[in-house]
């Protein structure tokens, strides 16, 4: 498995902690908590287990953060289904 070493300056960790407190109950919470756990040196497997997400998702969140810091974690990329629902008659 690839090296996931993710040491960050104390100031950056505090910024992520503040953000975590602000997103409690939102869909962004798992993303922000994942990054915080990685900064605190948790293994990707432990992060995935603790948050109930896949290990690949942990790596994806890490890459998002590396590319765009906290802004990229808060982007809402969800696209709902815009198709038509069919009704099925018996």
N, C-alpha and C positions, 0 to 999 in steps of 0.2 A: 504494500500500500504506500502511496505517496506521502512525503513528509508534510505534515499539517501544521508545523510550528507557526504560531501566530502571535508572537509577542508584540504588544503595542505599548506606547507610552501611557503612563498613569492618567494623564489628562484625557486621552482618547477613550480610555476605559471608563472614566467618569462620565464622559459625554454619552456613551452607550448605556450606562446605568440610568442616567436621567431619562433618556429616550425610552428605556424599558418601562419605567414608572408611568410614563405618559401614554403608553399604548396598551396597558392592561385591559383585557377584554376585547381587544381588536384582533383582526387576522394577522396583523404585523407582529404580534407579540412573540410568536414562535421564531420568526426570522431574527428579531433583535436579541432574544434570549439565546439563540443558537450562537450568534456572534460573541455575545458576552461569555458564554461557556467556553468557546474556543480561546478567547483572550485569557481566560482563567486557567487555561491549559488542560481542559477536559479532552479526552480522546474523541474523535468523530463517532466511534461506536457508542460511547457513553452518552454523548449529546443526542444522537439519534434515538437511543433507547429511552432517555429521559423525556424527550419531547414527543415521542411517538411518530417520528418521521424516518424516512429512509436515509441511509448513509450518503447516497448520491445527492440527496437534497441538502444535507449539511455542506457538502462541497460546493453545490450550486449557490447557496446563501453566502458562503465564504467568498466565492469569486465575485458575486454581486457587490459585496461590501468592499472588496479590494478595488474594484473598478470605480465605484461611485460613492463610497462611504455610506452614511446613514440615509442620504436621499434615495439611493437605489433600493434600499430595503423597504422604503415606504411607498414606492411606486405601486400603483394598483394596475396590474397587468391582466386582471380577470376580464374576460370577455364572455358574457352570457350567451346563451343560445338564442339566435334570432330567427331560427326556422319556424315553420308552422307545425303545430301539434296536430296530428291526425286523430280523428275519432274513429274508432273501430266499431262497426255495427255487427252484431251476430247474425 
